[in-house]
Amino acid sequence: MNFKKLTDQAKAAIDKRGGTEALKGDLAGLKDVAKGKGTFKEKAQAAKDSLNKPGATPTAGGMPPTRATPATEATPPTVQTQPPTAQDLPPRG
């Protein structure tokens, strides 16, 4: 068995789908399908469709499509630069 040829084919398949980040997205999509509602047949069809179309968002059993947010698109936390005023504090009661 030629392991170099096998690893080269695996690398080519990953690159063809968009690299390791796209592979992680595919995995997240498949996890969503598996955890979602719907029959096994609907989930299997959604998983098949998801893998046939790299970057597609899977849907199964009427689930709304989901999209994993990469860390680069995450919203940074809001930083308060001034101390809170009386208007900013909740009322006491």
PDB file of N, CA, C and O in Angstrom:
ATOM      1  N   MET A   1       0.846  -1.171   0.000  1.00  0.00           N
ATOM      2  CA  MET A   1       0.000   0.000   0.000  1.00  0.00           C
ATOM      3  C   MET A   1       0.894   1.237   0.000  1.00  0.00           C
ATOM      4  O   MET A   1       1.854   1.322   0.767  1.00  0.00           O
ATOM      5  N   ASN A   2       0.573   2.185  -0.860  1.00  0.00           N
ATOM      6  CA  ASN A   2       1.368   3.395  -0.993  1.00  0.00           C
ATOM      7  C   ASN A   2       0.742   4.504  -0.148  1.00  0.00           C
ATOM      8  O   ASN A   2      -0.219   5.144  -0.575  1.00  0.00           O
ATOM      9  N   PHE A   3       1.288   4.734   1.055  1.00  0.00           N
ATOM     10  CA  PHE A   3       0.714   5.715   1.968  1.00  0.00           C
ATOM     11  C   PHE A   3       0.929   7.148   1.490  1.00  0.00           C
ATOM     12  O   PHE A   3       0.098   8.016   1.757  1.00  0.00           O
ATOM     13  N   LYS A   4       2.025   7.405   0.791  1.00  0.00           N
ATOM     14  CA  LYS A   4       2.262   8.752   0.278  1.00  0.00           C
ATOM     15  C   LYS A   4       1.184   9.121  -0.732  1.00  0.00           C
ATOM     16  O   LYS A   4       0.669  10.239  -0.716  1.00  0.00           O
ATOM     17  N   LYS A   5       0.848   8.197  -1.597  1.00  0.00           N
ATOM     18  CA  LYS A   5      -0.195   8.457  -2.587  1.00  0.00           C
ATOM     19  C   LYS A   5      -1.541   8.685  -1.883  1.00  0.00           C
ATOM     20  O   LYS A   5      -2.307   9.564  -2.279  1.00  0.00           O
ATOM     21  N   LEU A   6      -1.823   7.904  -0.856  1.00  0.00           N
ATOM     22  CA  LEU A   6      -3.062   8.035  -0.101  1.00  0.00           C
ATOM     23  C   LEU A   6      -3.146   9.399   0.600  1.00  0.00           C
ATOM     24  O   LEU A   6      -4.191  10.049   0.570  1.00  0.00           O
ATOM     25  N   THR A   7      -2.047   9.830   1.229  1.00  0.00           N
ATOM     26  CA  THR A   7      -2.053  11.134   1.901  1.00  0.00           C
ATOM     27  C   THR A   7      -2.157  12.270   0.886  1.00  0.00           C
ATOM     28  O   THR A   7      -2.815  13.276   1.153  1.00  0.00           O
ATOM     29  N   ASP A   8      -1.524  12.126  -0.258  1.00  0.00           N
ATOM     30  CA  ASP A   8      -1.624  13.145  -1.301  1.00  0.00           C
ATOM     31  C   ASP A   8      -3.067  13.270  -1.801  1.00  0.00           C
ATOM     32  O   ASP A   8      -3.549  14.376  -2.045  1.00  0.00           O
ATOM     33  N   GLN A   9      -3.751  12.134  -1.952  1.00  0.00           N
ATOM     34  CA  GLN A   9      -5.146  12.161  -2.391  1.00  0.00           C
ATOM     35  C   GLN A   9      -6.038  12.808  -1.331  1.00  0.00           C
ATOM     36  O   GLN A   9      -6.959  13.553  -1.666  1.00  0.00           O
ATOM     37  N   ALA A  10      -5.770  12.530  -0.063  1.00  0.00           N
ATOM     38  CA  ALA A  10      -6.552  13.132   1.022  1.00  0.00           C
ATOM     39  C   ALA A  10      -6.343  14.644   1.053  1.00  0.00           C
ATOM     40  O   ALA A  10      -7.301  15.402   1.205  1.00  0.00           O
ATOM     41  N   LYS A  11      -5.095  15.084   0.909  1.00  0.00           N
ATOM     42  CA  LYS A  11      -4.803  16.517   0.882  1.00  0.00           C
ATOM     43  C   LYS A  11      -5.481  17.189  -0.303  1.00  0.00           C
ATOM     44  O   LYS A  11      -6.019  18.289  -0.171  1.00  0.00           O
ATOM     45  N   ALA A  12      -5.458  16.538  -1.451  1.00  0.00           N
ATOM     46  CA  ALA A  12      -6.101  17.099  -2.642  1.00  0.00           C
ATOM     47  C   ALA A  12      -7.614  17.220  -2.444  1.00  0.00           C
ATOM     48  O   ALA A  12      -8.215  18.211  -2.857  1.00  0.00           O
ATOM     49  N   ALA A  13      -8.224  16.226  -1.819  1.00  0.00           N
ATOM     50  CA  ALA A  13      -9.672  16.261  -1.569  1.00  0.00           C
ATOM     51  C   ALA A  13     -10.020  17.397  -0.608  1.00  0.00           C
ATOM     52  O   ALA A  13     -11.020  18.087  -0.807  1.00  0.00           O
ATOM     53  N   ILE A  14      -9.213  17.596   0.424  1.00  0.00           N
ATOM     54  CA  ILE A  14      -9.459  18.672   1.389  1.00  0.00           C
ATOM     55  C   ILE A  14      -9.293  20.024   0.713  1.00  0.00           C
ATOM     56  O   ILE A  14     -10.111  20.922   0.914  1.00  0.00           O
ATOM     57  N   ASP A  15      -8.247  20.177  -0.085  1.00  0.00           N
ATOM     58  CA  ASP A  15      -8.019  21.433  -0.794  1.00  0.00           C
ATOM     59  C   ASP A  15      -9.140  21.717  -1.792  1.00  0.00           C
ATOM     60  O   ASP A  15      -9.527  22.870  -1.978  1.00  0.00           O
ATOM     61  N   LYS A  16      -9.656  20.686  -2.425  1.00  0.00           N
ATOM     62  CA  LYS A  16     -10.734  20.841  -3.403  1.00  0.00           C
ATOM     63  C   LYS A  16     -12.005  21.366  -2.730  1.00  0.00           C
ATOM     64  O   LYS A  16     -12.763  22.121  -3.340  1.00  0.00           O
ATOM     65  N   ARG A  17     -12.239  20.971  -1.479  1.00  0.00           N
ATOM     66  CA  ARG A  17     -13.436  21.419  -0.739  1.00  0.00           C
ATOM     67  C   ARG A  17     -13.251  22.791  -0.117  1.00  0.00           C
ATOM     68  O   ARG A  17     -14.218  23.364   0.386  1.00  0.00           O
ATOM     69  N   GLY A  18     -12.039  23.339  -0.134  1.00  0.00           N
ATOM     70  CA  GLY A  18     -11.836  24.682   0.404  1.00  0.00           C
ATOM     71  C   GLY A  18     -10.891  24.747   1.580  1.00  0.00           C
ATOM     72  O   GLY A  18     -10.804  25.790   2.228  1.00  0.00           O
ATOM     73  N   GLY A  19     -10.184  23.688   1.880  1.00  0.00           N
ATOM     74  CA  GLY A  19      -9.207  23.707   2.965  1.00  0.00           C
ATOM     75  C   GLY A  19      -9.779  23.217   4.286  1.00  0.00           C
ATOM     76  O   GLY A  19     -10.925  22.775   4.367  1.00  0.00           O
ATOM     77  N   THR A  20      -8.958  23.308   5.307  1.00  0.00           N
ATOM     78  CA  THR A  20      -9.348  22.765   6.602  1.00  0.00           C
ATOM     79  C   THR A  20     -10.466  23.571   7.260  1.00  0.00           C
ATOM     80  O   THR A  20     -11.287  23.003   7.980  1.00  0.00           O
ATOM     81  N   GLU A  21     -10.514  24.891   7.025  1.00  0.00           N
ATOM     82  CA  GLU A  21     -11.588  25.701   7.608  1.00  0.00           C
ATOM     83  C   GLU A  21     -12.934  25.299   7.018  1.00  0.00           C
ATOM     84  O   GLU A  21     -13.925  25.216   7.743  1.00  0.00           O
ATOM     85  N   ALA A  22     -12.980  25.051   5.722  1.00  0.00           N
ATOM     86  CA  ALA A  22     -14.220  24.599   5.089  1.00  0.00           C
ATOM     87  C   ALA A  22     -14.602  23.220   5.610  1.00  0.00           C
ATOM     88  O   ALA A  22     -15.786  22.920   5.769  1.00  0.00           O
ATOM     89  N   LEU A  23     -13.613  22.390   5.872  1.00  0.00           N
ATOM     90  CA  LEU A  23     -13.871  21.056   6.422  1.00  0.00           C
ATOM     91  C   LEU A  23     -14.498  21.161   7.816  1.00  0.00           C
ATOM     92  O   LEU A  23     -15.409  20.406   8.155  1.00  0.00           O
ATOM     93  N   LYS A  24     -13.999  22.105   8.616  1.00  0.00           N
ATOM     94  CA  LYS A  24     -14.582  22.332   9.942  1.00  0.00           C
ATOM     95  C   LYS A  24     -16.025  22.830   9.820  1.00  0.00           C
ATOM     96  O   LYS A  24     -16.888  22.443  10.607  1.00  0.00           O
ATOM     97  N   GLY A  25     -16.281  23.687   8.831  1.00  0.00           N
ATOM     98  CA  GLY A  25     -17.636  24.171   8.598  1.00  0.00           C
ATOM     99  C   GLY A  25     -18.568  23.049   8.179  1.00  0.00           C
ATOM    100  O   GLY A  25     -19.719  22.995   8.611  1.00  0.00           O
ATOM    101  N   ASP A  26     -18.065  22.143   7.328  1.00  0.00           N
ATOM    102  CA  ASP A  26     -18.858  20.986   6.920  1.00  0.00           C
ATOM    103  C   ASP A  26     -19.217  20.128   8.136  1.00  0.00           C
ATOM    104  O   ASP A  26     -20.347  19.654   8.258  1.00  0.00           O
ATOM    105  N   LEU A  27     -18.261  19.936   9.018  1.00  0.00           N
ATOM    106  CA  LEU A  27     -18.506  19.142  10.223  1.00  0.00           C
ATOM    107  C   LEU A  27     -19.559  19.805  11.102  1.00  0.00           C
ATOM    108  O   LEU A  27     -20.444  19.134  11.632  1.00  0.00           O
ATOM    109  N   ALA A  28     -19.462  21.119  11.256  1.00  0.00           N
ATOM    110  CA  ALA A  28     -20.451  21.844  12.065  1.00  0.00           C
ATOM    111  C   ALA A  28     -21.842  21.708  11.449  1.00  0.00           C
ATOM    112  O   ALA A  28     -22.829  21.545  12.166  1.00  0.00           O
ATOM    113  N   GLY A  29     -21.918  21.775  10.128  1.00  0.00           N
ATOM    114  CA  GLY A  29     -23.202  21.621   9.454  1.00  0.00           C
ATOM    115  C   GLY A  29     -23.785  20.235   9.652  1.00  0.00           C
ATOM    116  O   GLY A  29     -24.988  20.088   9.866  1.00  0.00           O
ATOM    117  N   LEU A  30     -22.947  19.230   9.581  1.00  0.00           N
ATOM    118  CA  LEU A  30     -23.420  17.860   9.790  1.00  0.00           C
ATOM    119  C   LEU A  30     -23.880  17.649  11.233  1.00  0.00           C
ATOM    120  O   LEU A  30     -24.839  16.918  11.479  1.00  0.00           O
ATOM    121  N   LYS A  31     -23.198  18.288  12.184  1.00  0.00           N
ATOM    122  CA  LYS A  31     -23.622  18.186  13.581  1.00  0.00           C
ATOM    123  C   LYS A  31     -24.998  18.832  13.760  1.00  0.00           C
ATOM    124  O   LYS A  31     -25.840  18.313  14.493  1.00  0.00           O
ATOM    125  N   ASP A  32     -25.221  19.966  13.089  1.00  0.00           N
ATOM    126  CA  ASP A  32     -26.521  20.627  13.166  1.00  0.00           C
ATOM    127  C   ASP A  32     -27.619  19.736  12.608  1.00  0.00           C
ATOM    128  O   ASP A  32     -28.708  19.656  13.175  1.00  0.00           O
ATOM    129  N   VAL A  33     -27.335  19.069  11.499  1.00  0.00           N
ATOM    130  CA  VAL A  33     -28.318  18.176  10.893  1.00  0.00           C
ATOM    131  C   VAL A  33     -28.627  17.025  11.842  1.00  0.00           C
ATOM    132  O   VAL A  33     -29.790  16.669  12.035  1.00  0.00           O
ATOM    133  N   ALA A  34     -27.590  16.445  12.432  1.00  0.00           N
ATOM    134  CA  ALA A  34     -27.785  15.297  13.313  1.00  0.00           C
ATOM    135  C   ALA A  34     -28.595  15.665  14.556  1.00  0.00           C
ATOM    136  O   ALA A  34     -29.401  14.863  15.027  1.00  0.00           O
ATOM    137  N   LYS A  35     -28.390  16.867  15.089  1.00  0.00           N
ATOM    138  CA  LYS A  35     -29.085  17.282  16.301  1.00  0.00           C
ATOM    139  C   LYS A  35     -30.462  17.874  16.014  1.00  0.00           C
ATOM    140  O   LYS A  35     -31.273  18.017  16.929  1.00  0.00           O
ATOM    141  N   GLY A  36     -30.730  18.213  14.773  1.00  0.00           N
ATOM    142  CA  GLY A  36     -31.981  18.877  14.418  1.00  0.00           C
ATOM    143  C   GLY A  36     -33.170  17.939  14.378  1.00  0.00           C
ATOM    144  O   GLY A  36     -33.057  16.734  14.602  1.00  0.00           O
ATOM    145  N   LYS A  37     -34.316  18.540  14.084  1.00  0.00           N
ATOM    146  CA  LYS A  37     -35.548  17.775  13.994  1.00  0.00           C
ATOM    147  C   LYS A  37     -35.679  17.181  12.607  1.00  0.00           C
ATOM    148  O   LYS A  37     -35.038  17.634  11.658  1.00  0.00           O
ATOM    149  N   GLY A  38     -36.508  16.176  12.500  1.00  0.00           N
ATOM    150  CA  GLY A  38     -36.751  15.533  11.217  1.00  0.00           C
ATOM    151  C   GLY A  38     -36.508  14.046  11.311  1.00  0.00           C
ATOM    152  O   GLY A  38     -35.910  13.547  12.264  1.00  0.00           O
ATOM    153  N   THR A  39     -36.988  13.352  10.297  1.00  0.00           N
ATOM    154  CA  THR A  39     -36.801  11.906  10.260  1.00  0.00           C
ATOM    155  C   THR A  39     -35.373  11.583   9.862  1.00  0.00           C
ATOM    156  O   THR A  39     -34.631  12.441   9.383  1.00  0.00           O
ATOM    157  N   PHE A  40     -35.007  10.337  10.069  1.00  0.00           N
ATOM    158  CA  PHE A  40     -33.667   9.901   9.686  1.00  0.00           C
ATOM    159  C   PHE A  40     -33.458  10.101   8.186  1.00  0.00           C
ATOM    160  O   PHE A  40     -32.380  10.508   7.753  1.00  0.00           O
ATOM    161  N   LYS A  41     -34.470   9.818   7.414  1.00  0.00           N
ATOM    162  CA  LYS A  41     -34.370   9.962   5.959  1.00  0.00           C
ATOM    163  C   LYS A  41     -34.146  11.429   5.573  1.00  0.00           C
ATOM    164  O   LYS A  41     -33.331  11.719   4.697  1.00  0.00           O
ATOM    165  N   GLU A  42     -34.865  12.354   6.221  1.00  0.00           N
ATOM    166  CA  GLU A  42     -34.693  13.779   5.934  1.00  0.00           C
ATOM    167  C   GLU A  42     -33.290  14.254   6.329  1.00  0.00           C
ATOM    168  O   GLU A  42     -32.661  15.039   5.619  1.00  0.00           O
ATOM    169  N   LYS A  43     -32.821  13.763   7.471  1.00  0.00           N
ATOM    170  CA  LYS A  43     -31.478  14.137   7.916  1.00  0.00           C
ATOM    171  C   LYS A  43     -30.409  13.599   6.976  1.00  0.00           C
ATOM    172  O   LYS A  43     -29.439  14.290   6.665  1.00  0.00           O
ATOM    173  N   ALA A  44     -30.593  12.362   6.525  1.00  0.00           N
ATOM    174  CA  ALA A  44     -29.624  11.767   5.601  1.00  0.00           C
ATOM    175  C   ALA A  44     -29.585  12.551   4.293  1.00  0.00           C
ATOM    176  O   ALA A  44     -28.509  12.783   3.741  1.00  0.00           O
ATOM    177  N   GLN A  45     -30.751  12.960   3.796  1.00  0.00           N
ATOM    178  CA  GLN A  45     -30.811  13.733   2.555  1.00  0.00           C
ATOM    179  C   GLN A  45     -30.144  15.097   2.742  1.00  0.00           C
ATOM    180  O   GLN A  45     -29.399  15.549   1.873  1.00  0.00           O
ATOM    181  N   ALA A  46     -30.410  15.749   3.872  1.00  0.00           N
ATOM    182  CA  ALA A  46     -29.800  17.044   4.145  1.00  0.00           C
ATOM    183  C   ALA A  46     -28.281  16.925   4.263  1.00  0.00           C
ATOM    184  O   ALA A  46     -27.549  17.787   3.777  1.00  0.00           O
ATOM    185  N   ALA A  47     -27.809  15.863   4.906  1.00  0.00           N
ATOM    186  CA  ALA A  47     -26.363  15.647   5.035  1.00  0.00           C
ATOM    187  C   ALA A  47     -25.731  15.407   3.670  1.00  0.00           C
ATOM    188  O   ALA A  47     -24.654  15.925   3.376  1.00  0.00           O
ATOM    189  N   LYS A  48     -26.402  14.623   2.845  1.00  0.00           N
ATOM    190  CA  LYS A  48     -25.904  14.347   1.491  1.00  0.00           C
ATOM    191  C   LYS A  48     -25.826  15.638   0.683  1.00  0.00           C
ATOM    192  O   LYS A  48     -24.820  15.905   0.025  1.00  0.00           O
ATOM    193  N   ASP A  49     -26.889  16.437   0.734  1.00  0.00           N
ATOM    194  CA  ASP A  49     -26.901  17.698   0.008  1.00  0.00           C
ATOM    195  C   ASP A  49     -25.801  18.631   0.500  1.00  0.00           C
ATOM    196  O   ASP A  49     -25.151  19.319  -0.289  1.00  0.00           O
ATOM    197  N   SER A  50     -25.603  18.644   1.811  1.00  0.00           N
ATOM    198  CA  SER A  50     -24.573  19.495   2.399  1.00  0.00           C
ATOM    199  C   SER A  50     -23.179  19.104   1.914  1.00  0.00           C
ATOM    200  O   SER A  50     -22.364  19.970   1.598  1.00  0.00           O
ATOM    201  N   LEU A  51     -22.911  17.822   1.856  1.00  0.00           N
ATOM    202  CA  LEU A  51     -21.583  17.367   1.441  1.00  0.00           C
ATOM    203  C   LEU A  51     -21.378  17.477  -0.062  1.00  0.00           C
ATOM    204  O   LEU A  51     -20.245  17.611  -0.524  1.00  0.00           O
ATOM    205  N   ASN A  52     -22.465  17.421  -0.831  1.00  0.00           N
ATOM    206  CA  ASN A  52     -22.342  17.557  -2.284  1.00  0.00           C
ATOM    207  C   ASN A  52     -22.083  18.989  -2.700  1.00  0.00           C
ATOM    208  O   ASN A  52     -21.538  19.232  -3.776  1.00  0.00           O
ATOM    209  N   LYS A  53     -22.469  19.951  -1.855  1.00  0.00           N
ATOM    210  CA  LYS A  53     -22.292  21.367  -2.163  1.00  0.00           C
ATOM    211  C   LYS A  53     -21.453  21.997  -1.062  1.00  0.00           C
ATOM    212  O   LYS A  53     -22.006  22.402  -0.039  1.00  0.00           O
ATOM    213  N   PRO A  54     -20.147  22.095  -1.233  1.00  0.00           N
ATOM    214  CA  PRO A  54     -19.316  22.700  -0.197  1.00  0.00           C
ATOM    215  C   PRO A  54     -19.766  24.128   0.085  1.00  0.00           C
ATOM    216  O   PRO A  54     -19.993  24.915  -0.834  1.00  0.00           O
ATOM    217  N   GLY A  55     -19.891  24.445   1.358  1.00  0.00           N
ATOM    218  CA  GLY A  55     -20.308  25.778   1.755  1.00  0.00           C
ATOM    219  C   GLY A  55     -21.809  25.945   1.858  1.00  0.00           C
ATOM    220  O   GLY A  55     -22.271  27.005   2.279  1.00  0.00           O
ATOM    221  N   ALA A  56     -22.596  24.933   1.489  1.00  0.00           N
ATOM    222  CA  ALA A  56     -24.054  25.024   1.580  1.00  0.00           C
ATOM    223  C   ALA A  56     -24.472  24.844   3.027  1.00  0.00           C
ATOM    224  O   ALA A  56     -23.804  24.155   3.799  1.00  0.00           O
ATOM    225  N   THR A  57     -25.582  25.469   3.387  1.00  0.00           N
ATOM    226  CA  THR A  57     -26.097  25.298   4.742  1.00  0.00           C
ATOM    227  C   THR A  57     -27.160  24.222   4.716  1.00  0.00           C
ATOM    228  O   THR A  57     -28.132  24.340   3.970  1.00  0.00           O
ATOM    229  N   PRO A  58     -27.002  23.174   5.510  1.00  0.00           N
ATOM    230  CA  PRO A  58     -27.946  22.072   5.484  1.00  0.00           C
ATOM    231  C   PRO A  58     -29.259  22.415   6.159  1.00  0.00           C
ATOM    232  O   PRO A  58     -29.300  23.210   7.098  1.00  0.00           O
ATOM    233  N   THR A  59     -30.336  21.806   5.672  1.00  0.00           N
ATOM    234  CA  THR A  59     -31.628  21.922   6.332  1.00  0.00           C
ATOM    235  C   THR A  59     -32.240  20.532   6.398  1.00  0.00           C
ATOM    236  O   THR A  59     -32.126  19.748   5.455  1.00  0.00           O
ATOM    237  N   ALA A  60     -32.879  20.237   7.500  1.00  0.00           N
ATOM    238  CA  ALA A  60     -33.526  18.931   7.645  1.00  0.00           C
ATOM    239  C   ALA A  60     -34.813  19.114   8.415  1.00  0.00           C
ATOM    240  O   ALA A  60     -34.828  19.772   9.455  1.00  0.00           O
ATOM    241  N   GLY A  61     -35.875  18.550   7.925  1.00  0.00           N
ATOM    242  CA  GLY A  61     -37.139  18.566   8.641  1.00  0.00           C
ATOM    243  C   GLY A  61     -37.644  19.958   8.950  1.00  0.00           C
ATOM    244  O   GLY A  61     -38.247  20.182   9.999  1.00  0.00           O
ATOM    245  N   GLY A  62     -37.403  20.902   8.042  1.00  0.00           N
ATOM    246  CA  GLY A  62     -37.904  22.243   8.252  1.00  0.00           C
ATOM    247  C   GLY A  62     -37.045  23.092   9.173  1.00  0.00           C
ATOM    248  O   GLY A  62     -37.449  24.189   9.556  1.00  0.00           O
ATOM    249  N   MET A  63     -35.862  22.599   9.534  1.00  0.00           N
ATOM    250  CA  MET A  63     -34.973  23.402  10.372  1.00  0.00           C
ATOM    251  C   MET A  63     -34.542  24.629   9.582  1.00  0.00           C
ATOM    252  O   MET A  63     -34.305  24.534   8.377  1.00  0.00           O
ATOM    253  N   PRO A  64     -34.439  25.769  10.235  1.00  0.00           N
ATOM    254  CA  PRO A  64     -33.906  26.922   9.517  1.00  0.00           C
ATOM    255  C   PRO A  64     -32.425  26.708   9.253  1.00  0.00           C
ATOM    256  O   PRO A  64     -31.743  26.096  10.075  1.00  0.00           O
ATOM    257  N   PRO A  65     -31.910  27.191   8.133  1.00  0.00           N
ATOM    258  CA  PRO A  65     -30.483  27.014   7.861  1.00  0.00           C
ATOM    259  C   PRO A  65     -29.657  27.750   8.901  1.00  0.00           C
ATOM    260  O   PRO A  65     -30.036  28.822   9.373  1.00  0.00           O
ATOM    261  N   THR A  66     -28.527  27.163   9.248  1.00  0.00           N
ATOM    262  CA  THR A  66     -27.633  27.785  10.216  1.00  0.00           C
ATOM    263  C   THR A  66     -26.284  27.990   9.565  1.00  0.00           C
ATOM    264  O   THR A  66     -25.936  27.335   8.582  1.00  0.00           O
ATOM    265  N   ARG A  67     -25.539  28.908  10.132  1.00  0.00           N
ATOM    266  CA  ARG A  67     -24.213  29.182   9.621  1.00  0.00           C
ATOM    267  C   ARG A  67     -23.300  29.416  10.802  1.00  0.00           C
ATOM    268  O   ARG A  67     -23.580  30.264  11.650  1.00  0.00           O
ATOM    269  N   ALA A  68     -22.222  28.678  10.864  1.00  0.00           N
ATOM    270  CA  ALA A  68     -21.259  28.859  11.943  1.00  0.00           C
ATOM    271  C   ALA A  68     -20.525  30.171  11.710  1.00  0.00           C
ATOM    272  O   ALA A  68     -20.120  30.462  10.585  1.00  0.00           O
ATOM    273  N   THR A  69     -20.351  30.955  12.750  1.00  0.00           N
ATOM    274  CA  THR A  69     -19.646  32.220  12.639  1.00  0.00           C
ATOM    275  C   THR A  69     -18.177  31.990  12.962  1.00  0.00           C
ATOM    276  O   THR A  69     -17.842  31.620  14.088  1.00  0.00           O
ATOM    277  N   PRO A  70     -17.303  32.202  11.996  1.00  0.00           N
ATOM    278  CA  PRO A  70     -15.881  32.039  12.277  1.00  0.00           C
ATOM    279  C   PRO A  70     -15.415  33.069  13.295  1.00  0.00           C
ATOM    280  O   PRO A  70     -16.053  34.108  13.465  1.00  0.00           O
ATOM    281  N   ALA A  71     -14.332  32.794  13.956  1.00  0.00           N
ATOM    282  CA  ALA A  71     -13.804  33.686  14.983  1.00  0.00           C
ATOM    283  C   ALA A  71     -13.467  35.055  14.402  1.00  0.00           C
ATOM    284  O   ALA A  71     -13.513  36.047  15.128  1.00  0.00           O
ATOM    285  N   THR A  72     -13.128  35.140  13.114  1.00  0.00           N
ATOM    286  CA  THR A  72     -12.773  36.413  12.509  1.00  0.00           C
ATOM    287  C   THR A  72     -13.979  37.323  12.358  1.00  0.00           C
ATOM    288  O   THR A  72     -13.810  38.536  12.237  1.00  0.00           O
ATOM    289  N   GLU A  73     -15.199  36.776  12.360  1.00  0.00           N
ATOM    290  CA  GLU A  73     -16.400  37.581  12.215  1.00  0.00           C
ATOM    291  C   GLU A  73     -17.059  37.885  13.554  1.00  0.00           C
ATOM    292  O   GLU A  73     -18.104  38.535  13.592  1.00  0.00           O
ATOM    293  N   ALA A  74     -16.477  37.433  14.635  1.00  0.00           N
ATOM    294  CA  ALA A  74     -17.083  37.637  15.944  1.00  0.00           C
ATOM    295  C   ALA A  74     -17.066  39.118  16.298  1.00  0.00           C
ATOM    296  O   ALA A  74     -16.108  39.826  15.984  1.00  0.00           O
ATOM    297  N   THR A  75     -18.113  39.580  16.942  1.00  0.00           N
ATOM    298  CA  THR A  75     -18.205  40.970  17.354  1.00  0.00           C
ATOM    299  C   THR A  75     -17.365  41.163  18.608  1.00  0.00           C
ATOM    300  O   THR A  75     -17.499  40.406  19.569  1.00  0.00           O
ATOM    301  N   PRO A  76     -16.498  42.174  18.603  1.00  0.00           N
ATOM    302  CA  PRO A  76     -15.676  42.386  19.791  1.00  0.00           C
ATOM    303  C   PRO A  76     -16.540  42.879  20.946  1.00  0.00           C
ATOM    304  O   PRO A  76     -17.575  43.506  20.721  1.00  0.00           O
ATOM    305  N   PRO A  77     -16.127  42.604  22.171  1.00  0.00           N
ATOM    306  CA  PRO A  77     -16.916  43.050  23.313  1.00  0.00           C
ATOM    307  C   PRO A  77     -16.931  44.579  23.402  1.00  0.00           C
ATOM    308  O   PRO A  77     -15.962  45.241  23.030  1.00  0.00           O
ATOM    309  N   THR A  78     -18.033  45.126  23.895  1.00  0.00           N
ATOM    310  CA  THR A  78     -18.152  46.564  24.060  1.00  0.00           C
ATOM    311  C   THR A  78     -17.394  46.980  25.311  1.00  0.00           C
ATOM    312  O   THR A  78     -17.566  46.401  26.383  1.00  0.00           O
ATOM    313  N   VAL A  79     -16.565  47.980  25.153  1.00  0.00           N
ATOM    314  CA  VAL A  79     -15.764  48.466  26.273  1.00  0.00           C
ATOM    315  C   VAL A  79     -16.317  49.825  26.674  1.00  0.00           C
ATOM    316  O   VAL A  79     -16.429  50.724  25.840  1.00  0.00           O
ATOM    317  N   GLN A  80     -16.662  49.976  27.944  1.00  0.00           N
ATOM    318  CA  GLN A  80     -17.177  51.239  28.445  1.00  0.00           C
ATOM    319  C   GLN A  80     -15.995  52.101  28.827  1.00  0.00           C
ATOM    320  O   GLN A  80     -15.169  51.697  29.646  1.00  0.00           O
ATOM    321  N   THR A  81     -15.904  53.289  28.243  1.00  0.00           N
ATOM    322  CA  THR A  81     -14.751  54.147  28.493  1.00  0.00           C
ATOM    323  C   THR A  81     -14.990  55.137  29.620  1.00  0.00           C
ATOM    324  O   THR A  81     -14.028  55.651  30.190  1.00  0.00           O
ATOM    325  N   GLN A  82     -16.258  55.424  29.964  1.00  0.00           N
ATOM    326  CA  GLN A  82     -16.566  56.364  31.034  1.00  0.00           C
ATOM    327  C   GLN A  82     -17.314  55.628  32.132  1.00  0.00           C
ATOM    328  O   GLN A  82     -17.992  54.635  31.869  1.00  0.00           O
ATOM    329  N   PRO A  83     -17.192  56.113  33.367  1.00  0.00           N
ATOM    330  CA  PRO A  83     -17.944  55.458  34.450  1.00  0.00           C
ATOM    331  C   PRO A  83     -19.444  55.642  34.228  1.00  0.00           C
ATOM    332  O   PRO A  83     -19.861  56.610  33.591  1.00  0.00           O
ATOM    333  N   PRO A  84     -20.256  54.722  34.748  1.00  0.00           N
ATOM    334  CA  PRO A  84     -21.702  54.833  34.544  1.00  0.00           C
ATOM    335  C   PRO A  84     -22.275  56.051  35.273  1.00  0.00           C
ATOM    336  O   PRO A  84     -21.811  56.430  36.348  1.00  0.00           O
ATOM    337  N   THR A  85     -23.282  56.642  34.664  1.00  0.00           N
ATOM    338  CA  THR A  85     -23.982  57.761  35.297  1.00  0.00           C
ATOM    339  C   THR A  85     -25.225  57.212  35.983  1.00  0.00           C
ATOM    340  O   THR A  85     -25.512  56.018  35.899  1.00  0.00           O
ATOM    341  N   ALA A  86     -25.951  58.074  36.653  1.00  0.00           N
ATOM    342  CA  ALA A  86     -27.171  57.651  37.341  1.00  0.00           C
ATOM    343  C   ALA A  86     -28.201  57.125  36.354  1.00  0.00           C
ATOM    344  O   ALA A  86     -29.012  56.269  36.707  1.00  0.00           O
ATOM    345  N   GLN A  87     -28.183  57.627  35.116  1.00  0.00           N
ATOM    346  CA  GLN A  87     -29.123  57.173  34.090  1.00  0.00           C
ATOM    347  C   GLN A  87     -28.805  55.748  33.624  1.00  0.00           C
ATOM    348  O   GLN A  87     -29.702  55.019  33.200  1.00  0.00           O
ATOM    349  N   ASP A  88     -27.546  55.358  33.703  1.00  0.00           N
ATOM    350  CA  ASP A  88     -27.124  54.046  33.238  1.00  0.00           C
ATOM    351  C   ASP A  88     -27.431  52.943  34.256  1.00  0.00           C
ATOM    352  O   ASP A  88     -27.525  51.772  33.886  1.00  0.00           O
ATOM    353  N   LEU A  89     -27.587  53.303  35.525  1.00  0.00           N
ATOM    354  CA  LEU A  89     -27.790  52.292  36.570  1.00  0.00           C
ATOM    355  C   LEU A  89     -29.253  51.901  36.649  1.00  0.00           C
ATOM    356  O   LEU A  89     -30.129  52.723  36.380  1.00  0.00           O
ATOM    357  N   PRO A  90     -29.537  50.628  37.022  1.00  0.00           N
ATOM    358  CA  PRO A  90     -30.940  50.215  37.183  1.00  0.00           C
ATOM    359  C   PRO A  90     -31.540  50.890  38.395  1.00  0.00           C
ATOM    360  O   PRO A  90     -30.829  51.228  39.341  1.00  0.00           O
ATOM    361  N   PRO A  91     -32.873  51.092  38.369  1.00  0.00           N
ATOM    362  CA  PRO A  91     -33.513  51.744  39.522  1.00  0.00           C
ATOM    363  C   PRO A  91     -33.484  50.836  40.749  1.00  0.00           C
ATOM    364  O   PRO A  91     -33.559  49.612  40.644  1.00  0.00           O
ATOM    365  N   ARG A  92     -33.374  51.466  41.899  1.00  0.00           N
ATOM    366  CA  ARG A  92     -33.415  50.695  43.146  1.00  0.00           C
ATOM    367  C   ARG A  92     -34.849  50.544  43.567  1.00  0.00           C
ATOM    368  O   ARG A  92     -35.674  51.428  43.334  1.00  0.00           O
ATOM    369  N   GLY A  93     -35.136  49.466  44.165  1.00  0.00           N
ATOM    370  CA  GLY A  93     -36.522  49.362  44.516  1.00  0.00           C
ATOM    371  C   GLY A  93     -36.822  48.307  45.431  1.00  0.00           C
ATOM    372  O   GLY A  93     -37.981  48.124  45.804  1.00  0.00           O
TER     373      GLY A  93
END
